[in-house]
Amino acid sequence: MGNAVGPVRGSPLRVVVGGGGTAGHIYPALAVADVLRREDSALWPNAKPLAEETISTGATRGNAALFLHGPSRIDTEVFAHAGVAHQSLSMSQLRGVSAPRLAMGGVRLIRAITQASRAMGVFHPDACLVTGGYVSAPVVIAARLRRIPVVVFLPDVVPGMAIKTIAPLASRIAVSFPNTRDHWKHSRLVVTGYPVRPEFHNASRQRGRDAFKISSDRNVVMVMGGSSGARSINFAIADMLEPLLHHADVIHLCGEPDEPRLRSIRSGLGEQLRTRYHLFRYLHRGIADALAASDLVVCRAGASTLAELPMIGIPSILVPGSFAGGHQAHNASVLTECGAAITISDEALIGASPSDPSALWPTIQSLLQDTSRLQSMRDASQLLARPEAADNIVSLLRSVAGQSG
């Protein structure tokens, strides 16, 4: 089971998908669902949030997918923008909470399992896919109680506690990177790659430049910190913003918490610099073209970056977050070891002054002035692209569909 599987078109496939909490857990599932939609677009479920009693109003023949997710706003927003059949479960995070909240979380877990099981009873899935986040647990448990085969997708290089906990219930475990085997020996691992959204297959540099009204002769640096932003990156960019804008346009996806502060800083810039600073809380659409329009990206090292940046072929400066057991450092090594990225630690970013040669600004400045190095990083990044990943996971789902063991 060590090699990636190839795309196989078989009989109609109904898949229930569990995952959420971050965009990195949602977008791989949406990419897999898009393969199902492309296979059978005429019979795609309607694009409205579905209550339990209306789940079956989606496709009755052909491929179909139903997404079960948590109550967080990012889940609701992303699924609504994607136009897919989805339902929220009454589930809350259990890890790292107080004893009273843990007890309440246990009650909610049982409730979420019941909700997921009822949804599956109406939807009649052939297989279940979970992509991570705390909502995966009730979905997997409900699926196994109903003897529905489960494929667990591991987006990161190194599995976390949640994935290891539910792995024994999985028929197969799809992993993004071959070197996951260096950290986790498991007989059911299958290397599929990390699925990316369709827009990353057709990204256009010119379309991105046109969308942001950036001339072809300007350097562009894109900055993003995941679906909720990254405070250390946002603050570092704020400290260096004026000198940076003299060298490049900046497309900045800052997340909600720091947006007011950054809006205030932007309003204080001179008119010319202000037009070069393209500030957004988040981009639900057009992010691939924004990346394609850029010469360099500064971002966290979430699993999605390891797939999306290679699909675009963009050099990067990665600032791994120190949360969740430090898994992002392992993710970053995939790109840095092949020469596609430079890593700066979060601690160094926070502690350095803008004039410090180890700080972010000198690193950006050096790369923007070295076009040959940027090109070599771009070439190295493109070698890691796995455009077939979503098809691989659909094939894996087809291979387990109908199994009840």
VEXDREN-2710 file (C-alpha; in Angstrom, 1 decimal):
% VEXDREN-2710
k/r/px/py/pz
1/MET/0.0/0.0/0.0
2/GLY/3.0/2.3/-0.3
3/ASN/2.4/3.9/-3.7
4/ALA/-0.1/6.5/-4.7
5/VAL/-3.2/5.2/-6.5
6/GLY/-4.3/6.3/-9.9
7/PRO/-7.7/7.8/-10.8
8/VAL/-10.4/5.3/-11.5
9/ARG/-13.9/6.0/-12.8
10/GLY/-16.3/3.5/-11.4
11/SER/-19.9/3.4/-10.2
12/PRO/-21.5/6.4/-8.6
13/LEU/-19.9/7.2/-5.2
14/ARG/-21.6/8.9/-2.2
15/VAL/-19.1/10.3/0.3
16/VAL/-19.7/11.8/3.7
17/VAL/-16.8/14.1/4.7
18/GLY/-15.8/15.2/8.2
19/GLY/-13.4/18.0/8.9
20/GLY/-13.0/21.6/9.8
21/GLY/-11.7/24.1/12.2
22/THR/-9.2/25.5/9.8
23/ALA/-9.1/26.1/6.1
24/GLY/-6.3/23.5/5.9
25/HIS/-8.8/20.8/7.0
26/ILE/-11.5/22.0/4.6
27/TYR/-9.9/22.7/1.3
28/PRO/-8.5/19.2/0.7
29/ALA/-12.0/17.8/1.1
30/LEU/-13.4/20.4/-1.3
31/ALA/-10.8/19.4/-3.8
32/VAL/-11.8/15.8/-3.5
33/ALA/-15.5/16.7/-3.8
34/ASP/-14.7/18.7/-7.0
35/VAL/-13.4/15.5/-8.6
36/LEU/-16.7/13.9/-7.8
37/ARG/-18.5/16.9/-9.2
38/ARG/-16.5/16.9/-12.4
39/GLU/-17.2/13.2/-12.9
40/ASP/-20.9/13.7/-12.5
41/SER/-21.7/17.5/-12.4
42/ALA/-25.4/17.1/-13.4
43/LEU/-26.2/15.2/-10.2
44/TRP/-24.3/17.4/-7.7
45/PRO/-26.1/18.2/-4.4
46/ASN/-27.8/21.6/-4.1
47/ALA/-25.7/24.4/-2.8
48/LYS/-27.6/25.2/0.4
49/PRO/-26.8/24.3/4.1
50/LEU/-28.9/21.2/4.8
51/ALA/-30.8/20.3/7.9
52/GLU/-30.9/16.6/8.8
53/GLU/-34.4/16.1/7.3
54/THR/-33.4/17.6/4.0
55/ILE/-30.0/16.0/3.3
56/SER/-31.6/13.5/0.9
57/THR/-32.8/16.3/-1.3
58/GLY/-29.4/16.3/-3.0
59/ALA/-28.4/13.9/-5.7
60/THR/-30.3/10.6/-5.6
61/ARG/-28.2/9.1/-8.5
62/GLY/-24.6/9.7/-9.4
63/ASN/-21.8/11.1/-7.2
64/ALA/-22.6/13.0/-4.1
65/ALA/-20.8/14.5/-1.1
66/LEU/-22.1/15.7/2.2
67/PHE/-19.8/17.7/4.6
68/LEU/-20.2/17.4/8.3
69/HIS/-18.3/20.1/10.2
70/GLY/-18.1/22.1/13.4
71/PRO/-19.8/25.3/14.4
72/SER/-16.9/27.6/13.8
73/ARG/-17.4/30.6/11.6
74/ILE/-14.6/29.6/9.2
75/ASP/-16.3/26.3/8.6
76/THR/-19.7/27.9/7.8
77/GLU/-18.2/30.7/5.6
78/VAL/-16.0/28.4/3.5
79/PHE/-18.6/25.8/2.9
80/ALA/-21.2/28.4/2.1
81/HIS/-18.9/30.0/-0.4
82/ALA/-18.0/26.6/-1.9
83/GLY/-21.7/25.9/-2.6
84/VAL/-21.8/22.3/-1.3
85/ALA/-24.2/20.3/0.9
86/HIS/-23.1/20.7/4.5
87/GLN/-24.4/20.3/8.1
88/SER/-22.9/21.6/11.3
89/LEU/-22.4/19.2/14.3
90/SER/-22.7/20.3/17.9
91/MET/-19.1/19.5/18.7
92/SER/-16.4/21.4/20.6
93/GLN/-12.7/20.9/21.1
94/LEU/-11.7/18.5/23.9
95/ARG/-8.0/19.0/24.0
96/GLY/-6.5/21.6/26.4
97/VAL/-9.8/22.7/28.1
98/SER/-10.8/22.9/31.8
99/ALA/-12.4/19.9/33.5
100/PRO/-16.0/21.4/33.4
101/ARG/-15.6/22.2/29.7
102/LEU/-14.1/18.7/29.1
103/ALA/-17.2/17.2/30.7
104/MET/-19.5/19.4/28.6
105/GLY/-17.4/18.4/25.6
106/GLY/-18.0/14.8/26.3
107/VAL/-21.7/15.4/26.2
108/ARG/-21.4/17.3/22.9
109/LEU/-19.3/14.5/21.5
110/ILE/-22.1/12.0/22.1
111/ARG/-24.6/14.4/20.6
112/ALA/-22.4/15.0/17.6
113/ILE/-22.0/11.2/17.0
114/THR/-25.8/10.9/17.1
115/GLN/-26.2/13.8/14.6
116/ALA/-23.6/12.4/12.3
117/SER/-25.1/8.9/12.5
118/ARG/-28.6/10.3/11.6
119/ALA/-27.2/12.3/8.7
120/MET/-25.5/9.1/7.4
121/GLY/-28.7/7.2/7.8
122/VAL/-30.5/9.6/5.5
123/PHE/-27.6/10.2/3.1
124/HIS/-26.5/6.5/2.7
125/PRO/-22.8/7.1/2.0
126/ASP/-20.6/4.4/0.4
127/ALA/-17.5/5.7/2.2
128/CYS/-16.4/8.3/4.7
129/LEU/-13.4/10.7/4.4
130/VAL/-12.1/12.7/7.3
131/THR/-9.5/15.5/6.8
132/GLY/-8.7/16.5/10.4
133/GLY/-10.0/18.8/13.1
134/TYR/-11.9/17.9/16.3
135/VAL/-15.1/17.2/14.3
136/SER/-13.4/14.2/12.7
137/ALA/-13.8/12.0/15.8
138/PRO/-17.6/11.9/15.9
139/VAL/-17.8/11.4/12.2
140/VAL/-15.4/8.5/12.2
141/ILE/-17.2/6.9/15.2
142/ALA/-20.6/7.3/13.6
143/ALA/-19.3/5.8/10.3
144/ARG/-17.8/2.8/12.0
145/LEU/-20.9/2.2/14.0
146/ARG/-22.8/2.1/10.7
147/ARG/-20.0/-0.1/9.2
148/ILE/-19.1/2.5/6.6
149/PRO/-15.5/2.3/5.6
150/VAL/-13.3/5.3/6.5
151/VAL/-10.4/6.9/4.8
152/VAL/-8.4/9.3/7.0
153/PHE/-6.4/12.0/5.3
154/LEU/-3.2/13.3/7.0
155/PRO/-2.4/16.7/5.6
156/ASP/0.8/17.3/7.7
157/VAL/4.1/15.4/7.5
158/VAL/3.8/14.2/11.1
159/PRO/0.6/12.9/12.5
160/GLY/-0.9/14.5/15.6
161/MET/-2.6/12.9/18.5
162/ALA/-6.1/13.1/16.9
163/ILE/-5.0/11.3/13.7
164/LYS/-3.2/8.6/15.7
165/THR/-6.3/8.1/17.9
166/ILE/-8.7/7.5/15.0
167/ALA/-6.2/5.6/12.7
168/PRO/-7.2/2.2/14.1
169/LEU/-10.7/2.8/12.8
170/ALA/-9.6/3.6/9.3
171/SER/-9.6/1.3/6.3
172/ARG/-6.8/3.4/4.7
173/ILE/-4.8/6.4/5.7
174/ALA/-4.0/8.8/2.9
175/VAL/-0.8/10.8/3.5
176/SER/0.5/13.9/1.7
177/PHE/4.2/13.1/1.7
178/PRO/6.4/10.0/1.4
179/ASN/8.6/11.1/4.3
180/THR/5.6/10.7/6.7
181/ARG/6.9/7.1/6.9
182/ASP/10.0/8.4/8.6
183/HIS/7.8/9.5/11.5
184/TRP/5.0/7.0/11.5
185/LYS/5.1/3.3/10.5
186/HIS/1.6/2.1/9.6
187/SER/0.5/-0.7/7.3
188/ARG/-2.4/1.2/5.9
189/LEU/-0.6/4.3/4.7
190/VAL/-1.1/5.3/1.1
191/VAL/0.8/8.3/-0.4
192/THR/-1.7/10.3/-2.4
193/GLY/-0.4/13.9/-2.2
194/TYR/-2.3/16.9/-0.8
195/PRO/-5.4/17.8/-2.9
196/VAL/-5.6/21.4/-4.0
197/ARG/-8.6/23.4/-5.2
198/PRO/-9.2/23.6/-9.0
199/GLU/-8.2/27.3/-9.1
200/PHE/-4.6/26.2/-8.3
201/HIS/-4.5/24.1/-11.5
202/ASN/-5.4/27.1/-13.6
203/ALA/-3.8/30.0/-11.8
204/SER/-2.7/33.0/-14.0
205/ARG/0.0/35.6/-13.2
206/GLN/-1.6/38.1/-15.6
207/ARG/-5.1/37.6/-14.2
208/GLY/-3.8/38.1/-10.7
209/ARG/-1.9/41.3/-11.7
210/ASP/-5.0/42.6/-13.4
211/ALA/-7.2/41.8/-10.5
212/PHE/-5.0/43.8/-8.1
213/LYS/-4.1/46.5/-10.7
214/ILE/-0.4/45.8/-10.3
215/SER/1.9/46.6/-13.2
216/SER/4.1/43.8/-14.7
217/ASP/7.3/45.6/-13.7
218/ARG/6.6/45.7/-10.0
219/ASN/7.8/43.1/-7.5
220/VAL/5.0/41.5/-5.5
221/VAL/5.2/40.0/-2.0
222/MET/2.2/38.1/-0.7
223/VAL/1.8/37.7/3.0
224/MET/-0.6/35.3/4.7
225/GLY/-1.0/33.6/8.0
226/GLY/-3.7/31.0/7.5
227/SER/-7.5/31.4/7.7
228/SER/-7.2/33.4/11.0
229/GLY/-4.0/35.3/10.3
230/ALA/-0.7/35.1/12.2
231/ARG/0.0/37.9/14.7
232/SER/3.8/37.6/14.6
233/ILE/3.9/37.9/10.8
234/ASN/1.4/40.7/10.8
235/PHE/3.4/42.7/13.4
236/ALA/6.7/42.1/11.5
237/ILE/5.1/43.3/8.3
238/ALA/3.7/46.4/10.0
239/ASP/7.2/47.2/11.3
240/MET/8.8/47.1/7.9
241/LEU/5.8/48.2/5.8
242/GLU/7.1/51.5/4.4
243/PRO/10.5/50.3/3.2
244/LEU/8.9/47.1/1.9
245/LEU/6.4/49.1/-0.2
246/HIS/9.2/51.1/-1.8
247/HIS/10.5/47.7/-3.2
248/ALA/7.3/45.8/-3.9
249/ASP/3.5/45.8/-3.8
250/VAL/2.2/43.7/-0.9
251/ILE/-0.9/41.5/-1.0
252/HIS/-1.6/40.9/2.7
253/LEU/-4.2/38.4/4.0
254/CYS/-4.1/39.4/7.7
255/GLY/-7.0/37.5/9.3
256/GLU/-9.7/39.2/11.4
257/PRO/-8.0/40.0/14.7
258/ASP/-5.3/42.3/13.3
259/GLU/-7.3/43.8/10.5
260/PRO/-8.3/47.0/12.3
261/ARG/-4.7/47.8/13.4
262/LEU/-3.4/47.2/9.9
263/ARG/-6.2/49.2/8.3
264/SER/-5.2/52.1/10.5
265/ILE/-1.5/51.8/9.5
266/ARG/-2.6/51.7/5.8
267/SER/-4.7/54.8/6.1
268/GLY/-1.6/56.7/7.5
269/LEU/0.5/55.9/4.4
270/GLY/1.1/58.3/1.6
271/GLU/-1.2/57.9/-1.3
272/GLN/1.3/56.2/-3.6
273/LEU/2.4/53.6/-0.9
274/ARG/-1.2/53.1/0.1
275/THR/-2.2/51.9/-3.4
276/ARG/0.6/49.4/-3.2
277/TYR/-0.7/47.8/0.0
278/HIS/-3.5/45.4/-0.8
279/LEU/-5.0/44.4/2.5
280/PHE/-7.6/41.8/3.0
281/ARG/-8.9/39.8/6.0
282/TYR/-9.2/36.7/3.8
283/LEU/-9.8/35.7/0.2
284/HIS/-12.4/33.1/-0.4
285/ARG/-11.8/33.3/-4.2
286/GLY/-8.8/34.3/-6.3
287/ILE/-6.1/33.3/-3.9
288/ALA/-4.4/31.1/-6.5
289/ASP/-4.2/34.0/-8.9
290/ALA/-2.9/36.3/-6.1
291/LEU/-0.1/33.8/-5.5
292/ALA/0.6/33.5/-9.2
293/ALA/0.9/37.3/-9.4
294/SER/3.5/37.3/-6.6
295/ASP/7.3/36.9/-6.7
296/LEU/7.6/35.7/-3.1
297/VAL/5.3/34.6/-0.3
298/VAL/5.7/35.0/3.4
299/CYS/3.5/32.6/5.3
300/ARG/3.0/29.9/8.0
301/ALA/3.9/26.3/7.2
302/GLY/0.5/24.7/7.4
303/ALA/0.0/21.6/5.3
304/SER/-1.9/23.4/2.5
305/THR/1.1/25.6/1.8
306/LEU/3.2/22.5/1.0
307/ALA/0.8/21.7/-1.8
308/GLU/-0.5/25.1/-3.0
309/LEU/2.9/26.8/-3.3
310/PRO/4.4/24.0/-5.5
311/MET/1.3/24.0/-7.7
312/ILE/2.0/27.7/-8.4
313/GLY/5.8/27.3/-8.2
314/ILE/6.4/30.2/-5.9
315/PRO/9.4/30.8/-3.6
316/SER/8.6/31.3/0.0
317/ILE/9.8/32.4/3.4
318/LEU/8.1/30.1/5.9
319/VAL/7.5/31.0/9.6
320/PRO/6.3/27.8/11.2
321/GLY/3.9/28.3/14.1
322/SER/5.0/26.8/17.4
323/PHE/1.5/25.6/18.3
324/ALA/0.0/22.0/18.0
325/GLY/3.3/20.3/18.9
326/GLY/5.4/22.2/16.4
327/HIS/4.2/20.1/13.5
328/GLN/4.7/23.1/11.1
329/ALA/8.5/22.9/11.5
330/HIS/8.4/19.4/10.0
331/ASN/6.1/20.7/7.2
332/ALA/8.5/23.6/6.5
333/SER/11.4/21.2/6.1
334/VAL/9.8/19.6/3.0
335/LEU/10.2/22.9/1.1
336/THR/13.4/24.1/2.7
337/GLU/15.4/20.9/2.3
338/CYS/14.8/21.0/-1.5
339/GLY/15.7/24.7/-1.8
340/ALA/12.2/26.0/-2.4
341/ALA/11.9/28.0/0.8
342/ILE/13.8/29.7/3.6
343/THR/12.6/29.2/7.2
344/ILE/12.6/31.8/9.9
345/SER/11.5/30.8/13.4
346/ASP/8.6/32.5/15.0
347/GLU/10.8/33.4/18.0
348/ALA/13.3/35.1/15.8
349/LEU/10.6/37.0/14.0
350/ILE/9.2/38.3/17.3
351/GLY/12.5/39.1/18.8
352/ALA/14.3/40.8/15.9
353/SER/14.3/44.5/15.1
354/PRO/13.7/45.4/11.4
355/SER/17.4/46.3/11.1
356/ASP/18.6/43.0/12.4
357/PRO/20.3/41.0/9.5
358/SER/18.5/37.9/10.6
359/ALA/15.1/39.6/10.6
360/LEU/12.4/39.2/8.0
361/TRP/13.0/42.4/6.1
362/PRO/16.6/41.8/5.2
363/THR/15.7/38.3/4.0
364/ILE/12.9/39.7/1.8
365/GLN/15.1/42.4/0.5
366/SER/18.0/40.0/-0.4
367/LEU/15.7/37.6/-2.3
368/LEU/14.0/40.4/-4.3
369/GLN/17.4/41.5/-5.4
370/ASP/18.5/38.0/-6.4
371/THR/16.4/37.0/-9.4
372/SER/18.5/33.9/-10.1
373/ARG/18.0/32.6/-6.6
374/LEU/14.2/33.3/-6.9
375/GLN/14.1/31.3/-10.1
376/SER/16.0/28.3/-8.6
377/MET/13.6/28.3/-5.7
378/ARG/10.7/28.5/-8.1
379/ASP/12.0/25.5/-10.1
380/ALA/12.6/23.5/-6.9
381/SER/9.0/24.3/-5.7
382/GLN/7.4/23.1/-8.9
383/LEU/9.1/19.7/-8.7
384/LEU/7.0/19.0/-5.5
385/ALA/3.7/19.6/-7.2
386/ARG/1.2/16.7/-7.0
387/PRO/-1.7/17.7/-9.3
388/GLU/-3.2/14.2/-9.2
389/ALA/-3.7/14.1/-5.4
390/ALA/-7.5/14.7/-5.4
391/ASP/-8.0/12.0/-8.0
392/ASN/-5.8/9.6/-6.0
393/ILE/-8.0/10.1/-2.9
394/VAL/-11.2/9.5/-4.9
395/SER/-9.7/6.3/-6.2
396/LEU/-8.9/5.3/-2.7
397/LEU/-12.4/6.0/-1.6
398/ARG/-13.7/3.9/-4.5
399/SER/-11.4/1.0/-3.5
400/VAL/-12.8/0.8/0.1
401/ALA/-16.5/1.7/-0.8
402/GLY/-18.8/-1.2/0.1
403/GLN/-16.3/-2.7/2.6
404/SER/-17.6/-3.0/6.1
405/GLY/-14.6/-4.5/7.9
END
